[in-house]
Amino acid sequence: MRKGPGDNPLYVFLHTPKCAGTTLTYHFRQHLAPDEMLAFYIHQPGAYRDPVTKRRLTLRTWEEIDERLSALTPEHRGRVRVIYGHDAFIGLERWFGDRNVRYFTFLRDPVELLLSWYKMFRRILERRGTLERFRLEASGLQDDHGQVRPFRDWFLATEALYPALAHNNMTRHFGHRFLRDPSPHRIYGPAQLETCKAALETCCRVGTVRTFSRHAEELCRELGLPLTLVNRNYSPKYATVEELGDFVDVIRRCNRLDTALYEHAVRLDPLADAVQRT
């Protein structure tokens, strides 16, 4: 556990995309006061609620996040109990140095992660009839005739059109967003992986999607929140790991860093063995 002086812990949820975090962040918003939490999601409209002005803002850069943190009064800093988001980051001791800052995160098997991305894009297309907001990430979902590609064809198309999603997306996000590594994504390799693995070891809790429910219950107990969470991620499956057959090996070869980071998370997860046995 990352320790600091004082008995007023600050929980920081490093929200990895497609790793069960939507359910937990929804629970935070339902049961914490607005001035008890800060949400950092760059380019997500209105995700940040300024605790001073009460206005909802769209954050666009790391520098803007830092400016918002610097503008907080000691009183506001003392009231914040949870910080979360795709752009939450390790290093918040700079602003909360008198607090016990506790980082935690959840990771996911990379094959299941990509299946979840595919499912999300298909659901958005079905609900909205367009993927304009996700034009880069989802540009391979439909073929030239507007037909939805099956998962395998989507993955191969995404490799060519948006490789940062198809290749080690989880490790890239962890290093680029959570550790604020400004390096271009294309150079991610063993050195960046080791940096991410070392950062995981500083977290007070590392879990996986498979152990999420038990970890979330423990976190809610520590925060004094209700233990029953509402699942915000349910939707039909369009493909499963079992249906992919040997294609799973293709995905894993393209995601060696993500596989290694996930396996490291499993080794750090105190609940992994118990869930494996059940």
C-alpha positions, -999 to 999 in steps of 0.1 A, spaced: 0 0 0 12 35 -8 13 52 25 13 88 36 9 107 69 -25 114 83 -57 94 88 -78 109 61 -72 86 31 -78 97 -5 -88 69 -29 -76 73 -65 -93 50 -90 -72 45 -121 -101 37 -144 -88 15 -173 -112 16 -202 -134 -15 -205 -123 -29 -172 -156 -27 -151 -150 8 -139 -183 22 -151 -202 3 -125 -180 16 -97 -179 52 -108 -217 52 -111 -218 40 -75 -195 68 -64 -218 94 -81 -249 80 -65 -235 79 -29 -208 105 -26 -215 142 -23 -204 162 -54 -176 179 -35 -163 146 -22 -151 134 -57 -132 146 -87 -136 130 -122 -108 133 -147 -118 123 -182 -102 143 -210 -126 152 -238 -156 137 -221 -183 165 -221 -191 178 -187 -174 150 -168 -156 174 -144 -176 192 -118 -157 222 -104 -161 220 -66 -156 258 -64 -179 271 -91 -202 240 -93 -200 242 -131 -196 211 -152 -166 214 -175 -149 195 -203 -112 190 -196 -89 188 -227 -53 186 -215 -32 173 -186 -22 210 -180 -58 219 -175 -63 191 -149 -32 204 -131 -46 239 -131 -79 227 -116 -60 209 -89 -38 239 -81 -69 261 -78 -85 239 -50 -84 255 -16 -71 235 14 -107 232 25 -118 217 -8 -88 193 -9 -97 181 25 -132 172 15 -123 151 -16 -125 114 -8 -123 99 -42 -106 108 -75 -113 87 -105 -111 86 -143 -93 75 -175 -70 104 -168 -66 101 -131 -28 96 -125 -1 85 -101 15 116 -86 -14 133 -69 8 136 -37 19 169 -53 -15 184 -43 -25 160 -15 8 154 2 -7 155 37 -31 126 29 -28 89 27 -31 85 -11 -44 51 -21 -43 41 -58 -62 12 -71 -71 -3 -105 -86 -32 -124 -72 -49 -155 -86 -74 -179 -75 -103 -201 -66 -87 -234 -88 -110 -255 -118 -102 -233 -108 -66 -234 -110 -64 -272 -142 -83 -273 -156 -56 -250 -144 -28 -272 -161 -45 -302 -193 -50 -282 -193 -13 -272 -190 -1 -307 -217 -23 -320 -241 -12 -292 -234 25 -300 -241 19 -337 -273 1 -329 -285 28 -305 -274 59 -324 -271 47 -359 -236 64 -361 -201 60 -348 -190 96 -355 -178 102 -320 -155 71 -322 -146 76 -359 -110 65 -354 -114 36 -330 -145 21 -347 -137 30 -383 -132 -7 -391 -165 -19 -378 -183 -14 -411 -172 -25 -445 -174 -4 -477 -211 -14 -480 -220 -4 -445 -223 -39 -432 -210 -47 -397 -179 -68 -398 -177 -99 -375 -152 -96 -347 -123 -112 -365 -126 -90 -395 -130 -59 -373 -98 -68 -354 -78 -72 -386 -92 -39 -400 -85 -21 -367 -49 -34 -368 -44 -14 -400 -66 16 -393 -60 21 -355 -32 -2 -342 -31 16 -308 -64 0 -300 -56 -35 -314 -21 -37 -300 -14 -34 -263 -41 -8 -257 -42 -15 -219 -5 -10 -214 -4 21 -236 -33 36 -216 -16 28 -183 17 43 -193 4 73 -213 -25 83 -191 -19 70 -155 19 76 -156 17 106 -180 43 93 -203 43 117 -233 62 92 -256 45 83 -288 25 51 -285 44 33 -312 75 30 -291 59 10 -263 80 -21 -255 96 -41 -227 110 -10 -209 76 7 -208 60 -26 -196 84 -28 -167 76 8 -157 39 0 -157 44 -32 -137 64 -13 -111 37 13 -109 11 -14 -103 31 -25 -73 26 9 -56 -12 5 -57 -30 -4 -25 -53 -27 -45 -49 -43 -79 -77 -65 -92 -91 -79 -124 -126 -79 -139 -130 -114 -126 -124 -103 -90 -140 -69 -94 -172 -76 -73 -153 -87 -42 -128 -58 -44 -156 -33 -50 -174 -46 -19 -143 -41 2 -137 -6 -12 -173 4 -5 -170 -9 30 -138 12 36 -156 42 22 -187 36 42 -209 33 10 -237 8 3 -223 -26 -7 -248 -34 -35 -237 -20 -69 -258 -16 -99 -243 -33 -130 -239 -6 -156 -222 -28 -182 -247 -54 -192 -254 -58 -229 -257 -87 -254 -225 -105 -264 -216 -105 -301 -187 -129 -298 -170 -150 -271 -135 -162 -264 -147 -198 -271 -160 -189 -305 -127 -175 -316 -108 -208 -315 -72 -205 -328 -77 -167 -335 -71 -161 -298 -34 -169 -305 -33 -142 -331 -47 -116 -306 -23 -126 -279 7 -123 -303 -4 -88 -310 -9 -80 -273 21 -95 -256 26 -64 -234 -10 -64 -223 -9 -102 -216 22 -97 -194 7 -67 -176 -25 -86 -169 -6 -117 -156 13 -94 -133 -19 -79 -120 -32 -114 -114 -1 -122 -93 -7 -90 -73 -44 -97 -68 -50 -112 -34 -83 -126 -45 -72 -142 -77 -66 -176 -63 -99 -177 -44 -118 -168 -76 -98 -193 -97 -108 -221 -73 -145 -212 -75 
